[in-house]
Amino acid sequence: MKNKLFSHIPRNIVLLGIASLLTDISSDMILPILPIYLTQQLKISPIFLGLIEGIANSAVSFFTLSSGWLSDRFQKRKIWISVGYSLSALGKPTLALVTVGWQALFIRFMDRMGKGIRTSPRDALISETAEAKFVGKAFGFHRTLDSAGAILGPLLAFLILPLLNQDYQKLFLIAFIPAFLSCCIIIFWLKEKKSVHTHPDLKTLKLKEFLAFDEKFKYLILAIGIFSLSNASDTFLFLKAHSAGVKILYLPLLWVVMNISYTLFSFPAGTLSDRLGRPKLILFGFIIYSLSYLGFAFATAAYQIFLLFFLYGIYYGISDGLLRALVSDLVPAQKKGTAFGIYHFVIGVTVLPASLIFGFLWQSFSPPIPFLFSSVISLASALILYLTQTN
């Protein structure tokens, strides 16, 4: 049963999954406590927090686009994947040196730049390594290991922080260890086919190359762009959790809960999508997202927050890998890196306005308002997805 369940998962995808697992252990040891560290110890305002996360995550967009195109142009994926993982790893220990807001902004920018550089070439490598009829399964497997790391990371933070007397700087230094190991896996063990030529149609980066994609791909990008305006940085979820009564010590456990549901649903959703199709399952995921944000708007107790984080994880588990698999379905093989670059670019470039809008609504009105705004906007994107992808 085990062999059948995980059959058709090539070696490269296993290695990329393990690297993502280790990187997420590293990142998610830090992520749940970072907004509290920034707002309470560095005295950063919610608006400036939104600016930090918005700029940092928008950096992803520009680098996913360029690295995806370059990996198609030269038919090389590994070099960009290696550089990306290395930059993100270096960002972990340097967080321990932060004393003012602009330093946090710079380090978060570097970390997200690394994510941007590696993501599109990595997704393209997964797509071209997997058999065509098992692309959903391959992405589901990768996202499962990725989210498993996001479970282990907060758990480690929860266990280690009391031993460190709540010393966040020491935690940042410890988080560098799994990030370093992930770099070693990519650099020394990941393999790719050697290419002796560049792609002749990609000698320059031109707008007409983007416009030449299939209409369904363009509508998918439109739906994702609108949806992403509803999806501000997850740091606001932790601020909401803290204001609803979740103690700082237990914030990492929220990330654990979210990623448990993410992990439970990723691989089955990917496998199921290979048989039933992806758009309807993605649509279901968007609706779950809208319901979870509606719940966050009115949550007032810690147990409600934990339940909502589990529901939010279901959205991620269903949608994250399937959206990447759907991109792979809609584009030609020789332009997958560019297509994934466009996909991640649109997500990343909307993070800044989404986070600024969220922070503004939070500070100017009340915390429930931005969550209600996000819930409505996500339903609009779900409607576009339904009209353009399910026929």
C-alpha positions in Angstrom: 0.0 0.0 0.0 2.8 2.4 0.9 4.6 1.7 -2.3 1.5 2.2 -4.3 0.6 5.4 -2.5 3.9 7.1 -3.1 4.7 5.6 -6.5 5.4 7.9 -9.4 7.3 10.3 -7.1 10.7 10.7 -8.8 14.0 11.2 -6.8 14.3 15.0 -7.6 10.8 15.6 -6.2 11.6 13.7 -3.0 14.8 15.8 -2.6 12.9 19.1 -3.3 10.3 18.0 -0.8 12.9 17.3 1.9 14.6 20.6 1.2 11.3 22.4 1.6 10.5 20.5 4.8 13.8 21.7 6.3 13.4 25.2 5.1 9.9 25.4 6.5 11.1 24.1 9.8 13.5 27.0 9.9 11.1 29.7 8.7 8.2 28.6 10.8 10.2 28.4 14.0 10.3 32.2 13.5 7.2 33.2 11.7 4.6 32.9 14.5 6.5 35.0 17.0 7.9 37.5 14.6 5.0 40.0 14.5 4.9 40.0 18.3 8.7 40.5 18.4 8.5 43.4 16.0 5.5 45.2 17.5 6.3 44.7 21.2 10.0 44.7 21.4 10.8 47.0 18.4 7.6 49.0 18.8 6.6 48.8 15.2 3.1 50.0 14.3 0.5 47.7 12.5 0.8 49.9 9.4 4.6 49.6 9.4 4.3 45.9 10.0 2.1 45.8 6.9 4.7 47.8 5.0 7.5 45.3 6.0 5.5 42.3 5.1 4.1 43.9 1.9 7.5 45.0 0.6 9.2 41.7 1.6 6.6 39.6 -0.1 6.3 41.8 -3.1 10.0 41.2 -3.6 9.0 37.6 -4.3 7.0 38.7 -7.2 9.8 40.3 -9.2 12.2 37.6 -8.6 9.8 34.7 -9.4 9.1 36.3 -12.7 12.7 36.9 -13.7 14.1 33.6 -12.3 11.3 31.6 -14.0 12.0 33.3 -17.4 15.8 32.9 -17.0 15.4 29.2 -16.1 13.4 28.8 -19.4 15.9 30.9 -21.3 18.9 28.9 -20.4 17.0 25.6 -19.6 18.7 25.5 -16.2 16.7 25.2 -12.9 19.2 24.1 -10.2 21.4 27.2 -10.1 18.4 29.4 -9.3 17.0 27.0 -6.8 20.3 26.8 -5.0 20.8 30.6 -4.9 17.2 31.1 -3.6 17.5 28.6 -0.7 20.9 30.0 0.3 19.6 33.6 0.5 16.7 32.6 2.6 19.0 30.6 4.9 21.2 33.6 5.5 18.3 35.7 6.6 17.6 33.5 9.7 20.7 34.2 11.8 20.9 37.9 10.8 17.4 38.5 12.4 19.2 38.2 15.7 21.0 41.4 15.0 17.9 43.5 14.3 17.4 46.5 16.5 15.2 48.9 14.4 12.4 48.6 11.9 14.3 49.3 8.7 16.8 46.4 9.5 13.8 44.0 9.9 12.6 45.3 6.5 15.9 44.6 4.8 16.3 41.1 6.2 12.7 40.1 5.4 13.3 41.5 1.9 16.4 39.3 1.6 14.6 36.2 2.9 11.7 36.7 0.5 14.0 37.5 -2.4 15.5 34.0 -1.9 12.0 32.5 -2.0 11.3 34.4 -5.2 14.4 33.3 -6.9 13.9 29.6 -6.1 10.1 29.2 -6.4 9.4 29.3 -10.2 12.4 27.2 -11.3 11.5 24.7 -8.5 7.9 24.4 -9.6 9.0 24.1 -13.2 11.4 21.3 -12.3 8.7 19.4 -10.4 6.3 19.8 -13.3 8.7 18.5 -15.9 10.0 15.7 -13.7 6.6 14.2 -12.9 4.7 12.1 -15.3 2.0 14.2 -17.0 -0.9 12.1 -15.4 0.6 12.5 -11.9 1.4 16.2 -11.8 -1.3 16.8 -9.2 0.1 14.0 -7.1 3.7 15.3 -7.4 2.7 18.8 -6.3 0.5 17.4 -3.5 3.5 15.3 -2.3 5.8 18.4 -2.3 3.3 20.6 -0.5 2.7 17.9 2.1 6.4 17.8 3.0 6.5 21.6 2.9 3.6 21.9 5.3 5.0 19.1 7.5 8.0 21.3 8.0 5.6 24.1 9.0 4.2 21.8 11.7 7.6 20.8 13.1 9.0 24.4 13.1 6.4 25.9 15.4 6.5 22.8 17.6 10.3 23.2 18.0 9.8 26.9 18.8 7.2 26.0 21.4 9.6 23.5 23.0 12.8 25.6 22.7 11.6 29.1 23.7 11.0 28.2 27.4 14.5 26.7 27.5 15.9 29.9 26.1 14.0 32.1 28.6 12.0 33.6 25.7 15.2 34.8 24.0 14.1 35.3 20.4 17.6 36.1 19.1 18.9 32.7 20.2 15.9 31.1 18.5 16.7 32.9 15.2 20.3 31.5 15.4 19.1 27.9 16.0 16.7 28.2 13.1 19.6 28.6 10.7 20.6 24.9 11.2 17.8 23.2 9.2 18.0 26.0 6.6 21.7 25.2 6.1 20.9 21.5 5.7 18.3 22.2 3.0 21.0 24.2 1.0 23.3 21.2 1.2 20.6 18.8 -0.2 20.0 21.2 -3.2 23.6 21.9 -3.9 25.1 18.4 -3.6 22.3 15.9 -4.4 19.7 17.6 -6.7 20.2 16.7 -10.4 18.9 18.1 -13.6 19.3 17.2 -17.2 22.2 19.0 -18.9 21.1 21.4 -21.7 23.5 22.4 -24.5 21.3 25.2 -25.9 19.0 28.0 -24.9 15.4 28.3 -25.8 15.3 30.3 -29.1 12.0 32.0 -28.4 13.1 33.5 -25.1 16.1 35.6 -26.0 14.5 38.7 -24.6 11.8 39.3 -22.0 8.8 40.8 -23.9 5.2 41.5 -23.0 4.0 39.6 -26.1 5.4 36.4 -24.7 3.1 36.7 -21.7 0.1 37.6 -24.0 0.7 34.5 -26.1 -0.5 32.1 -23.3 -3.9 30.3 -23.4 -7.0 32.3 -22.5 -7.8 30.0 -19.6 -4.3 30.7 -18.1 -4.9 34.5 -18.4 -8.3 34.2 -16.6 -6.7 32.1 -13.9 -4.1 34.8 -13.4 -6.9 37.4 -13.2 -8.7 35.3 -10.6 -5.5 34.8 -8.6 -4.7 38.5 -8.7 -8.1 39.5 -7.3 -7.9 36.7 -4.7 -4.5 37.9 -3.6 -5.8 41.3 -2.8 -7.8 39.6 0.0 -4.8 37.6 1.3 -2.7 40.0 3.4 0.3 38.8 5.3 -0.5 36.0 7.8 1.2 38.1 10.5 -2.2 39.8 11.0 -3.8 36.5 11.9 -1.3 36.2 14.8 -2.1 39.7 15.9 -5.8 38.8 15.8 -5.1 35.6 17.8 -3.2 37.5 20.4 -5.9 40.1 20.8 -8.5 37.3 21.1 -6.6 35.9 24.1 -4.0 33.5 22.7 -0.9 33.8 24.8 2.4 34.5 23.0 3.8 31.1 24.1 0.9 29.3 22.3 1.1 31.3 19.1 3.5 28.7 17.4 0.8 26.1 18.1 -1.6 27.9 15.9 0.8 27.5 13.0 1.1 23.8 14.0 -2.7 23.4 13.9 -3.0 25.2 10.5 -0.3 23.1 9.0 -1.7 19.8 10.3 -4.8 20.4 8.2 -2.6 21.7 5.3 -0.6 18.4 5.5 -3.7 16.2 5.8 -5.4 17.7 2.8 -2.5 18.4 0.4 -1.6 15.0 -0.9 -5.2 13.6 -1.1 -6.3 16.8 -2.9 -3.5 16.6 -5.4 -4.1 12.9 -6.1 -7.9 13.4 -6.4 -7.4 16.3 -8.8 -5.6 14.0 -11.2 -8.8 12.0 -11.6 -11.6 14.6 -11.0 -10.0 17.8 -12.4 -8.6 20.8 -10.5 -10.8 23.8 -10.9 -13.8 22.7 -8.8 -11.5 21.6 -6.0 -9.7 24.9 -6.1 -13.1 26.7 -6.0 -14.0 24.8 -2.9 -10.8 25.9 -1.3 -11.5 29.5 -2.1 -14.9 29.2 -0.4 -13.3 27.7 2.7 -10.9 30.7 2.8 -13.8 33.1 2.7 -15.6 31.3 5.5 -12.4 31.2 7.7 -11.8 35.0 7.3 -15.5 35.6 8.1 -14.9 33.6 11.3 -11.8 35.6 12.2 -13.8 38.8 11.9 -16.0 37.8 14.8 -13.8 35.4 16.9 -13.4 36.5 20.5 -12.1 33.4 22.2 -8.9 31.4 21.9 -10.6 28.1 21.1 -12.4 29.8 18.1 -9.0 31.0 16.8 -7.6 27.5 16.9 -10.6 26.1 15.0 -10.3 28.9 12.4 -6.6 28.2 11.9 -7.5 24.5 11.2 -10.1 25.6 8.7 -7.6 28.1 7.1 -5.2 25.2 6.7 -7.8 23.2 4.8 -7.9 26.1 2.2 -4.1 25.9 1.8 -4.1 22.1 1.6 -6.6 22.1 -1.2 -5.6 25.1 -3.2 -1.9 25.7 -2.9 -0.6 22.6 -4.8 -3.6 22.4 -7.1 -3.1 26.0 -8.4 0.4 25.1 -9.3 -0.7 21.9 -11.0 -3.4 23.9 -12.9 -0.7 26.3 -14.2 1.2 23.3 -15.4 -1.8 22.0 -17.2 -2.5 25.2 -19.1 1.0 26.1 -20.5 3.4 24.4 -22.9 6.4 22.5 -21.5 9.1 24.9 -22.8 7.6 27.9 -21.0 6.6 26.4 -17.6 9.3 28.5 -15.8 7.9 31.7 -17.3 4.3 30.7 -16.5 5.1 29.9 -12.9 7.0 33.2 -12.8 3.9 35.1 -13.9 1.7 33.2 -11.4 4.0 33.9 -8.5 4.6 37.5 -9.7 0.9 38.3 -9.5 0.6 36.8 -6.1 3.6 38.6 -4.8 2.9 42.0 -6.3 -0.5 42.2 -4.7 0.8 41.4 -1.2 2.0 45.0 -0.6 -1.4 46.7 -1.4 -3.2 43.8 0.3 -1.1 44.2 3.5 -1.3 48.0 3.5 -5.1 47.9 2.9 -5.4 45.4 5.7 -3.3 47.4 8.1 -5.1 50.6 7.2 -8.6 49.1 7.8 -7.4 47.5 11.1 -5.9 50.8 12.4 -8.5 53.2 11.1 -11.7 51.3 11.8 -11.5 48.1 13.8 -9.9 44.6 13.5 -13.1 42.9 12.1 -13.4 45.2 9.1 -10.3 44.0 7.1 -11.3 40.3 7.7 -14.8 41.1 6.3 -13.2 42.9 3.3 -11.0 39.9 2.6 -13.9 37.5 2.8 -16.0 39.4 0.2 -13.1 39.9 -2.2 -12.1 36.2 -2.1 -15.7 35.3 -3.1 -15.4 37.6 -6.2 -12.3 35.7 -7.3 -14.1 32.4 -6.7 -16.8 33.5 -9.1 -14.3 34.4 -11.8 -12.7 31.0 -11.3 -16.0 29.3 -11.6 -17.0 31.1 -14.8 -13.7 30.7 -16.7 -12.2 27.3 -15.5 -15.1 24.9 -14.9 -16.6 24.8 -18.4 
